[in-house]
Amino acid sequence: MTTLDREQTRATDVALDGAGGHPLPLKLAVPAALLAGLAMLVAFPPYGVWALAPVGVALLAAATHRRRLRAGAGLGFLAGVVLFGPLLEWTNLHTGYVPWLLLSLLQAGYLALLGVATAWVSPLVDRHRWAWPAVTGLLWVGQEALRDRTPFGGFPWGRLAFSQDTSPLLRLAALGGAPLVTFAVALAGGLLVTFAWRDWRRPAGLWRPVAALAAALAALLAVGAAVPAGVRGGGDTISVAIVQGNVPRLGLDFNAQREAVLINHVDATLKLAEQVTAGTQRRPDLVVWPENSSDIDPLRNPDAGDRISQAADAIGAPILVGAVLLGPGAGQVRNAGLLWQPGTGPDLDQLYTKRHPVPFAEYVPLRKIARMVSSEVDRVRSDFVPGTHAGVLDAGPATLGDVICFEVAYDGLVRDTVTGGGQLLVVQTNNATFDVAEARQQLAMVRLRAVEHGRSALMASTVGVSGFVTPDGRVDGATGFNTAAVVVRQMRLGDGRTPATRAGVWPEVALAALAVAALAGAAVLRRRREVAPG
């Protein structure tokens, strides 16, 4: 090899590996991964320090940069355990530690894949340092796209986008939904690590990268804040009441208290009717009860049906009831939102059946195998049957876009209700088996959906937190947790569509495809580096 060849090879190695070509020492990388998980955790409700989400992204990117793939996986998994263990702690409150542990480890596994991908693209971002922020954002979107869909339909809890409910970046949801918000958060993290990855032992000119970083982050936040958010189309207003009846006791045995839960919601509605009669409260055009407000099938149990009819007749408005309905087959049940009209009772044409029952909670896949892991699966005696149609319900004064509980986390399920004609987003949920942290995390998702589709929205919970959300993401009338409450608000209806609603899944497809392209580009560079000495 000539001297010129050696110089060219050396130049190639430097270009591929960057200055020095070394990863962070392991004694720094491990704490960085731990701090990454902690920073991302604190970004989510109930803590809500949204600005720490990019910091967590940056720390994980720094920890895994230039590492071997196995080490990248380990560091990503470590960050994932620190994030998802506490974030999903509410899943162990009444089912024991095994389900919580398995779910947390499964979700951490996706961050292990992200760690592998981040380590893999190191040659690419070393050669094209300007691309590091964008590549970081793309890999996060790709990881979440996979996690949101696998296994058993995925588990989107803990997406970066859901940590930004009070951030200026939330408004980006109107342009590209949750994937674009996640991309922006991870892009900010990529900016942090790009500007931080330098030799800080050379103090000369440090103000320039710091100033450039501050300007880039300020520009990103300014772009988010500049996106217009508000109701799209329509303009009519209706009065809506949320009834949060509460349960006698929190826990899985709320189901054994089903008659008391139904009576709580009936009595609360009757009290509201008394206030309307006395003139101290406006008569609502619509009353929304939460998921599981009637776990006694009111279509088959005359007493339950009579109680709901009594409430609907007294208030003089349709009630959207969260009911558990038997059938259609033997041993099957449905989690449904059913419109109950005053004077005429249930409107079976306006019935929504939950399309995405929760695996291992509302149905048990691989039951025999699951039973060997935990006998708690036998608490689910009957598998819930999924619905086949979007939750678009004609309530008279408004067309509702109804989703039930965890469905609010799934982009497509919410979008289908809007494209189907929903003028008002409704989330019926039951948090009696969880805690206030889970409820606030869920409300953050409702806030993103309101901005994403330019719709007023509400969340009605059995025990809280319930509340109304304006189309720009502000919460009004939020209730306390584990308490009874009735809240009435005027809500503006929407008929138009945001760019995110029109684009549908395509922004996520485009970003995920670019992530694959980045991985492929890194593969080419790695191959060139392997053959360079020859």
N, C-alpha and C positions, 0 to 999 in steps of 0.2 A: 504494500500500500504506500503510495507516494505521500509526501508531506501535505500536498493539497488535499488529497483524499482524507487524510487524518483530520485536517482542519474542517472540512465539510461535514465529516461524521460528528466531530465535536460540536459544531454549530447545530446540527440536527438534534443531538441529545439535549443541548441547552434549550432549544426551542420547544422540545417536547416536555422536558422536565421542569422548566422554569429555573429560577435562580437556585442553584444548589441541588434541586431535584429531590429534596427530602420531605417526608411528611412530618407532621407534628410529632414530637417525642411521645411515646405511649403514656408517659406519666402526666402529660398535658392533654392528650387526646381523650383518655377515659374521663377525667373530670369535665372536659368540654362536652362530651356526649351526655353525661349526667345532667349538667347544667342546661343543655339543650332541651331535654325532656321536661325539666322543671320550668324553664322559661315558657315553653309552649303550654304547659298545664295552667300556669298562672294567667295566661292570656284569655282563657275560657271563663265563662261564668261558673261559679258565683264570684270569682275574683275579678275578672273582667279587665285586666291590664293588657289591652289589645296590642300595645306597642311592643310587648315582649315576644310576640309570635315571630316577627322577622329576626329577632335576636336568637331565638331558639333555632331557626332555620340556618342562620349563619354559623352558629356553634357546631351544629351537626355537619354542615358542609366542610368546615375547617377540620373537624376531627377525622373525617373519612377521606379527605383529599390526599391523593398519591399513596393510599394504603393498598395493600393486597386485598383481593376481593373478600377473602374470608374474614380479615380484620374489619373491613368495611361493614360486612354483615353483622359482626359482633357488636360494633359500636352503634350501628343503627338499631339493633335489637335492644341494646341497653337504654338508649334514649326512648324507645317505644315503651319499654316497661315502666320507666319513670313517668311518662306521659299518661299512658292508658290505665295503669293500675289505679292511681287516685282518681282519674277522670271518670272511670266506670265503677267506682267503689259502691255506688248506689245499687248495683246489681246484686250485691251480696247481702243486702239488709235482711232479706227474708227467705233467701234460697240457699244460703250457706256459701262457703268460700270456693268450692270447686268450680261452679259455673262462672263465677267472677274471674277466677284465676285463669281458666281456659280461654275465656273471651279476651281477657287482657293480653295473654301471651299470643293469641292468634292475631290480634291487631298489631302487636309489637312486631310480629313477623313481617308485616308489610313495610315497616320502617327498616327492617333488616334488608329487604329487597332494595329499598331506596338507598341504603348505605352501600350496597354492592354497586348500584347504578352510579352513584356519586363517585365512588372510587374508580369505576370503569372509565368515566368521561374525563378523568384527570388530564391525560395527554391533550385532549381537545381544548380544555379551558386554559391549560398552560400555554398552548400555542396561540390561542385566540382569547387573550385575557378579557377583552371587551365583551365576549359572549358569555362569560361566567354567570352574570346575574340572570340572563334569559334562560340559559340551560338549567340553572337551579329551579327556576319557576316551572319549566316544562317537565322536569322529572317529578316534581311534587304533584302536578296535575295528573301525570300518568299513573303515579302510585295511587292517588285517590280514586281515579277512574277504575282501577283494578279492585281496590278495597271496597268500593261502593257496590260491586257487583258479585263478588265471590267471597265465600261459598254461600249457597242457599239464598242467593239474591243480595248478598253483601250487607255491610253494616257501616253506613256513612257517618256515624257519630265521631266527632273529633276532627272533622275537616277544618283546615285552616280558615276557610271562609266563615265558619260558624263562630269564630272567635272575634269577629270584627263588627259586632252588632252596634257598637258605639263609635266606630272608626270612620273617617272620611272615605276609606276604601269601600265601605258598604255600598255606596251608590254605584260602583262599577257593576253590581249585580244587574242593574237595569240594562246594561249593554251585553253582558255575556254570562249572567247567572253566577252560581257558586264557583264554577271552574275558573272564571276570569278573576274573581276576588282572591281565590287561592293563588292563582298565578301572580297577582300583584303583591300579595304578602310574601311569597317566596322570592319574587324578584327583588323586593326590598332587602330580604335576607341575603340574597346573592350580591347585592351592592355592598352590603356591610362586609362580607367576607372578601370580596374583590379588593376593596380599599384597605382592609386590615392585613391582607396577605402580602407583606412586604418586609424588608429589613428595617426594623425600627431602631436599630443601633446607629443608623445614619440620620441624625436629627435635622440636617439641612433640608429646608424646603418641606417640612412636615405639614405646614399650614395649607399647602396646595391640595394634597389628597383629602385632608379633613374638610376643606371648603368645598371641594368637588363633591364629596359624599353628602354633605349637608344640602347642597344645591340639588343633587339628584333625588334625595329623599323628599325634599320639600316640593319638587316638581311632581313627583308621583302622588303625593297627598293632595296637591292642588288639582291635578287631573281628576282624581276621585271626587273631590268636593265639588268640582265644576259640572259633573254629570247631573242633568236635571232629574229630579225624582218627584213623583206626585201621582195623583190619580190620572189614569189614561182614559179619556173619553167619558161618556156618561155625564154625571153631574148631579143626578137626583140623590136625595138623602133619605134614609129610613132610620127608624128608631129600633135598636136591637138591645135585648136584655140577655146577659149571661147569668145563669143560675148555677152557683157552686154550692151544692147541698151539703157537702162534707160526708164523712163516714164515721160510724161510731168508734172504730179503731183502725189505725193504719196496719198494713200487713197483708199477707196473702189471704187471710181469712175474711177480707172484706166481702168476698163472694158468699160467705156464709151469712153475711149481714144484709143480703140483697134486698129484703123487704124494707129494712130500716133505711137503706140508701135511697130506695125509690120514694119512700114517705118523706124523707128529707127534701128531696127535690120538688115533690108535690107541695109540701107545706110552704117552702120558700116561694114558690110561684103563687100560691094562694095569698100569701102576705103581700106580694107585689100587687096582686089584683085589688086587695083592700086599699093599698096606697093610691092606686089609680082611681078607684071609686071615691076616695076621700079628696082627690084632687091634688095630692102631694107628690105625685109621680106621673110622668107622661106615659100613656098607654103605648107599649112597644108594638111595632109592626111584626116583630119576630122574636121568639124566645129560643135560646139555645141551651140545651142540657148537654152535659159531657158524655164521653164514652162511659159505658157501664152504669149509667144513671138508672137503667132498668135491666138488671140481669135476670129478671123474671120475664119470660117471653110474653109481651102484652098482647100478641096476636092469638095466643093459645090459653092464656090465663085471664079469665074475665075480670077478676078483681084488680089485677094490674092494669088492664085496659081501662076499666072504669075510673081508676084513680087518675090516670093521665088525662082522660076525657074531662074529668072534673076540673083539673088544672087548666086545660086548654079553653074550656067553656068560660071559666071564671076570668081569665085574662083576656079572652076575646081575640087571640092571635095564634097563629100556628106555632107549634113547638117542635124543634128538631131534637128528637130523643135519641140518645145513644143506648141501643138495646142489643141484648144477646138473643138471637132468634134460633129456634130449633130447626133442624133440617138443613138442606132438602132431603137428605137420606137419613137412615137410622144411625144414631150415634154421631151425627154431624151437627155442628152449630155454625152460626154466622155472627160476626161482629158488624153491626149495622148502624147507620144513621137513618132514622125513619121520621118522615114528616107527619105530624099529628095535627089535624085541622079541628078548630072549634066547631061543634055541632055535628060534624060528620065522622070524626075519628081518624084512624090511620089512612093515609093515602099511599096505597101500595105501588102506585106508579112513580112515587117520589121516594125511592128506597135505595140507599147506597150500601153495598157490602164491601167491607175492607178488602182491598185487592192484594195487600202484602201482609198476611199474618206473620207474626214474629216467630221464627224457628226456635224450638225448644221452650217457647213460652205459650204460644197459641196453637202450635202443632209441633209434633216431634218427628223429625226425619230420622231414619235409621234407629227406630225406637229400641230395638233389642241391644244394639251396640251402645246407644246412649245410656241405657239403664245400667250397663256394666260400669260406666263412668260415675253416674250419680243416680240414686233412686228418686231424686227430686223430680225427674221427668214424669213420674207417675202422677204428679199433681195435675198434669194436663190429661184429663180423662177422655176428653173428646177433642178431636182435631178440628180446628176452625177451617171452614171451606173458603177459599178466596173468591172474591167477586170478579166479574169479567168486564164491568163498565166503569168509566170514570165517574167520580162523585159529583155530577152536575144535577142539582135538584131545583125544581121550580117551586119556590116558596110563596109565589103570588107577588108580593111587593118587590122581590129580588130573586135572581137566579144565583144559587149558592154553588161555590166550588168547595166541596167537602172532602177532607182527608181525615184519617183517624190515627191519632197517636204518632208512632214512629214514622208513618208515611210522610210526614212533613219533611223528613230528611232526604227523601228521594226526589231528585229533580223532575223526572218524567211524570210521576204520579200527581204532583202539584200542577205542572204545566198542562197536563191533559184536562184538568178542570177549567182552566182559563181558556184554552183553545176550544173547549166544548161550550163556552158561553157563560162561565161563572163570573158574576159581577162583584162578588164578595167572597173572600177566602175564609173558610171556617175550619178550625182544627179542633176536633173533639178528642179529649185525652183523659186518661185516668192515671194519676200519679200516686195513688194510695199505697202502692207497693214499693215506692221509691222515696226520694227526699227532695228538699227544696233545691238542691244543686241540680238535680236532673231536670226539674221543672224549669229552672231558669235557663239551662242549656237549650231546652226545647223552645222556650219563648224567643231565644236568640235566633233560632231557625225561622220562626214565624216572621220575625222582623226582616230577615233577608228575603223571604218569599214575597212579602208585601212590596219591597223595593224592586225585586226582580220583575214582577208582573204589573206594577203600577196599580195595585189593588189595596183597598182597606182590608184588614184581616183581624181575626180574633182567635183566641185560644180559650176554650172552655174546659176546665178541669174539675174533677170531683172534689179535690181537696186543695187545689191551687198548684201553681200560680196561674190564674186566669187573667185575661186582659185584652184590651183593644190595641190595634197597631195601625197607625196611619200609613199611607202609601210611601211616605219618605222615611219610614222605619221608627217613628217615635211611638212609645208605649203610653197608653192612657188607661186609667182605671185599674191598674194592676192590683190584684187581691193578695192577701197574706196566705201563708201555707198552713194547712190543717185547720181550716176555719170555714164557717159558712158565710156566704156573701152573695149579694145580688147587685149587679152593676148594669146601668142603662146608659147608652150613649147613642148619639146621632152618628151614622156612618154614611160616607159618600160612596156611591156605587161607581164602578168603572166598566167601560165597554171596549176601550181601545187596547192595543197591544204594544208592549215595549219592544225594542230591538232584541232583547234576550228571549222574549216569548216567541217572536218570529223566527229567530235563529234556531231555537230548540237545542238539540244535542250537538250541533255542528261546531260551536266554539270549542267544546271539550274534545271532539274528534280531531279538530285541527291541531290543538295544542298537544294532544297525546301522540298524534302522528309526527309532529316535530320532535317530541321526546324520543321516539323510536329512531328518527333520522339522526339525532345527536348521538345516540348509542351506536348507530351504524358508522357514523363519522369517526367516533373514537376507536372503533374496531379497525378501521383502515389505518389510522395513525399507529395503533399498537402493532399492527402487522408490519408497517414500514420500519418501526423501531426494532423489531425482532430481526429483520433482514438487513438492516443498515450496515452492520459490520462486514457482511459478505459482499 
